[in-house]
Each structure stands twice: as C-alpha cells, then as structure tokens.
Amino acid sequence: MKVQIEFLSAKAFNELEPEKRINTIITAVKKNKIIVLEEGLTREEERELFSRVMKEIGKSNRFTGIEIASLGQELDAFRSGIIKMLGGKAKGLTIVGPEKLVREVKRDPDKIGFSF
C-alpha cells in the first residue's frame, strides 16, 4: 500500500474556513494520506473532526477512522496572543492519518514517532 505524507502550512490551513479545514483533513485521510499540520488543531476542531469521522465511518465500511497526535498544547487566548505578537507559534505540530496506517503513535514531549 502506497503511503503519502502531506505537509500543510499554518498560513494555508488558517486561510480556510473552519468547515473546509475539516473537509480537507477527512478527504486526505480517506485517500490514505498522513497530514502534518504546522500548528495544532484546537480542541473544538478536534471534536468536530472526530464527530464528522464517526459519521463517515457509518457511511463507508472502507473508512476505518483516524489517529491524531500532537506536539505542544493549546494555550489560553491571552498567552497565545502574546506569543503570536512576538512572532512565535502558539500551537504545536499535529499529525492526522488513517487509523489503519498509523497503528502505533508514541507520544513524547519532544517528538512524535509512528510506525505503519
């Protein structure tokens, strides 16, 4: 099985409408791509993503689901704003992939490792 990894910059991802962000991820994962987002998803985006994936699983027996792993954590709005003003990134890297490809996700504060 062919595996593709697609990197999506924070700028490109943030220019999308919220609904289009979720659709972009689901469409790519359904094509057996692993998506690497420069910035992490918000908790709300993750909830919406999982909700939509559960609906998709019900529609298709070929789509088995997703696996998400993130580096960094979401900060409160004030700290996030300060970091962004200083030119830093307020969120961490996020990897999203088909559950059947990403079988093992190892979480560590400094790195993400996965095997497929």
C-alpha positions in Angstrom: 0.0 0.0 0.0 1.3 3.4 -1.0 1.7 5.9 1.8 1.7 9.7 1.2 2.6 12.4 3.7 1.3 15.8 3.1 2.6 18.9 4.9 0.1 21.8 5.3 1.5 25.2 6.5 -0.3 27.1 9.2 -0.9 30.0 6.7 -2.6 27.8 4.2 -4.6 26.0 6.8 -5.7 29.1 8.7 -6.9 30.8 5.4 -9.5 28.0 5.1 -13.0 28.3 6.6 -13.5 26.0 9.6 -15.7 23.6 7.6 -13.2 23.5 4.8 -10.4 22.7 7.3 -12.2 19.6 8.5 -13.2 18.6 4.9 -9.6 18.9 3.8 -8.4 16.6 6.5 -11.1 14.0 6.1 -10.7 14.0 2.3 -6.9 13.4 2.6 -7.2 10.7 5.2 -9.8 8.9 3.1 -7.1 8.8 0.4 -4.6 7.1 2.8 -2.6 10.3 3.3 -0.9 11.3 6.6 -1.4 15.0 7.1 1.2 17.0 9.1 -0.2 20.4 10.2 2.3 23.1 11.1 0.1 24.2 14.0 -2.1 22.1 16.2 -5.8 21.8 15.9 -7.9 23.5 18.6 -9.9 21.3 20.9 -13.1 22.4 19.1 -11.6 21.4 15.7 -10.6 18.0 17.1 -14.1 17.4 18.5 -15.7 18.4 15.2 -13.2 16.2 13.3 -14.0 13.2 15.4 -17.7 13.8 15.1 -17.5 14.0 11.3 -15.3 10.9 11.1 -17.8 8.9 13.1 -20.5 9.9 10.6 -18.2 9.0 7.7 -17.4 5.6 9.2 -21.2 4.9 9.3 -21.4 5.6 5.6 -18.5 3.5 4.4 -17.1 0.2 5.5 -13.8 1.1 3.8 -13.1 4.1 6.0 -12.0 2.9 9.4 -11.2 6.1 11.2 -8.3 8.4 12.0 -5.5 8.8 14.5 -4.3 12.2 15.8 -1.1 13.0 17.6 0.0 16.5 18.6 3.1 18.2 19.9 2.6 21.2 22.2 -0.6 22.3 23.8 -3.3 24.8 23.3 -2.7 28.0 25.4 -5.3 30.4 26.7 -6.1 33.4 24.5 -4.0 35.9 26.4 -0.8 33.9 26.3 -1.4 32.8 22.8 -1.8 36.4 21.7 1.4 37.5 23.4 3.4 34.6 21.8 1.9 35.5 18.3 2.8 39.2 18.8 6.4 38.2 19.5 6.5 36.1 16.3 6.2 32.7 17.9 3.8 29.9 17.4 1.1 29.3 20.0 0.3 25.8 19.0 2.2 22.6 18.3 2.5 20.3 15.3 -0.4 17.9 14.6 -0.3 14.7 12.6 -3.5 13.2 11.3 -3.7 9.9 9.5 -5.8 6.9 8.7 -6.2 4.6 11.7 -5.3 1.6 9.6 -1.9 3.2 8.6 -0.9 4.8 11.8 -1.0 1.7 14.0 1.1 3.0 16.9 1.5 6.6 18.0 4.3 7.2 20.5 3.8 10.4 22.5 6.7 12.2 23.9 7.0 15.9 24.8 9.8 16.4 22.3 8.8 14.2 19.3 6.2 12.1 17.7 7.1 8.7 16.3 4.8 6.3 14.5 5.1 3.1 12.5 2.9 1.8 9.8 
